[in-house]
Amino acid sequence: AHRGYNVYRTNNVCYVLAKEGDKYEHIASLFLVSANSLRRYNDVPHDSQLEKGQMVFIERKRKAWEGNVMLHTVRHGESLHDIAQAYGIRIRSLARLNRLRHDAKIADGQTIKVR
């Protein structure tokens, strides 16, 4: 554990899980980055707040997924942002790969390329 947080990795990018009442500012200060950088790493708007259990990348996500899985089937209620976070890739890269806008609405059961 690092400063009270377990640090996990996906796609060779480090992240922590938000705790109850956590703020980007708090996590940013612990890992010596700015809150703005943290929000950018996580592809979230400037005014975004955290929910308990949310993945928070503490370094920049990769442009591409390094794993073996090529395709992801969209689960109920999942957004492009959710998928980008799950695979540790930048939403812009994921959108480009799928010829979608980064804010595109995606449908349950839709197939999204992750690499």
C-alpha positions as CSV (number, residue, x, y, z in Angstrom):
1,A,0.0,0.0,0.0
2,H,1.2,3.5,-0.8
3,R,0.0,6.3,1.6
4,G,-3.1,4.3,2.5
5,Y,-4.0,3.2,-1.0
6,N,-3.3,-0.1,-2.8
7,V,-1.8,0.7,-6.2
8,Y,-3.1,-1.5,-9.0
9,R,-2.1,-1.8,-12.6
10,T,-3.9,-2.4,-15.8
11,N,-2.3,-2.1,-19.2
12,N,0.9,-1.2,-17.4
13,V,-0.7,2.0,-15.9
14,C,-1.0,2.5,-12.2
15,Y,-4.3,3.4,-10.5
16,V,-6.0,3.5,-7.1
17,L,-9.6,3.0,-6.1
18,A,-11.4,6.0,-4.6
19,K,-12.5,5.8,-1.0
20,E,-15.7,7.2,0.5
21,G,-15.6,11.0,0.3
22,D,-12.4,11.1,-1.8
23,K,-11.5,14.1,-3.9
24,Y,-9.2,14.4,-6.9
25,E,-7.3,17.0,-5.0
26,H,-6.5,14.7,-2.1
27,I,-5.3,11.8,-4.3
28,A,-3.3,14.2,-6.5
29,S,-1.5,15.6,-3.5
30,L,-0.6,12.1,-2.2
31,F,0.9,11.1,-5.5
32,L,2.5,14.5,-6.2
33,V,0.6,15.4,-9.3
34,S,-1.9,18.3,-9.9
35,A,-5.6,17.7,-9.6
36,N,-6.0,18.9,-13.2
37,S,-3.4,16.3,-14.4
38,L,-5.3,13.6,-12.5
39,R,-8.6,14.6,-14.1
40,R,-6.9,14.7,-17.5
41,Y,-5.4,11.2,-16.9
42,N,-8.9,10.0,-16.2
43,D,-10.6,11.8,-19.1
44,V,-13.1,13.6,-16.8
45,P,-14.4,17.1,-16.8
46,H,-12.8,19.8,-14.6
47,D,-15.8,19.7,-12.1
48,S,-16.0,15.9,-11.9
49,Q,-16.2,14.3,-8.4
50,L,-15.3,10.8,-7.3
51,E,-17.5,8.0,-6.2
52,K,-16.3,5.2,-3.9
53,G,-14.6,2.4,-5.7
54,Q,-14.0,4.4,-8.9
55,M,-10.7,3.7,-10.7
56,V,-8.4,6.7,-10.5
57,F,-5.3,6.6,-12.8
58,I,-2.4,8.2,-11.2
59,E,-0.4,8.4,-14.4
60,R,-1.2,8.9,-18.1
61,K,-3.1,6.1,-19.7
62,R,-1.7,4.4,-22.8
63,K,-2.8,5.1,-26.4
64,A,-3.3,1.4,-27.0
65,W,-4.3,-1.7,-25.1
66,E,-1.4,-4.2,-24.7
67,G,-3.5,-7.2,-23.7
68,N,-4.7,-10.1,-25.8
69,V,-8.3,-9.2,-26.0
70,M,-9.2,-7.4,-29.2
71,L,-12.9,-6.7,-28.8
72,H,-15.1,-5.6,-25.9
73,T,-18.9,-6.3,-25.8
74,V,-20.7,-3.3,-24.3
75,R,-22.5,-4.2,-21.1
76,H,-25.7,-2.5,-19.9
77,G,-25.2,1.1,-19.0
78,E,-21.5,1.1,-20.0
79,S,-20.1,4.2,-21.7
80,L,-17.0,4.6,-23.9
81,H,-15.4,6.4,-20.9
82,D,-16.1,3.3,-18.7
83,I,-14.4,1.0,-21.3
84,A,-11.4,3.4,-21.7
85,Q,-11.0,3.3,-17.9
86,A,-11.4,-0.5,-17.7
87,Y,-8.6,-1.0,-20.2
88,G,-6.3,1.8,-19.2
89,I,-6.5,3.6,-22.5
90,R,-7.2,7.2,-23.4
91,I,-10.7,7.8,-24.5
92,R,-9.6,9.7,-27.5
93,S,-7.5,6.7,-28.7
94,L,-10.4,4.3,-28.1
95,A,-12.8,6.6,-30.0
96,R,-10.4,7.0,-32.9
97,L,-9.9,3.2,-33.1
98,N,-13.7,2.8,-33.5
99,R,-14.3,5.8,-35.7
100,L,-16.5,7.3,-33.0
101,R,-16.7,10.7,-31.3
102,H,-15.4,10.5,-27.7
103,D,-18.9,11.3,-26.4
104,A,-20.7,8.9,-28.7
105,K,-23.6,6.9,-27.2
106,I,-23.0,3.2,-27.5
107,A,-25.5,0.4,-27.3
108,D,-25.7,-2.7,-25.1
109,G,-24.2,-5.6,-26.9
110,Q,-22.3,-3.4,-29.3
111,T,-18.7,-4.5,-30.1
112,I,-15.9,-2.1,-29.4
113,K,-12.4,-2.6,-30.7
114,V,-9.9,-2.2,-27.9
115,R,-6.8,-2.8,-30.0
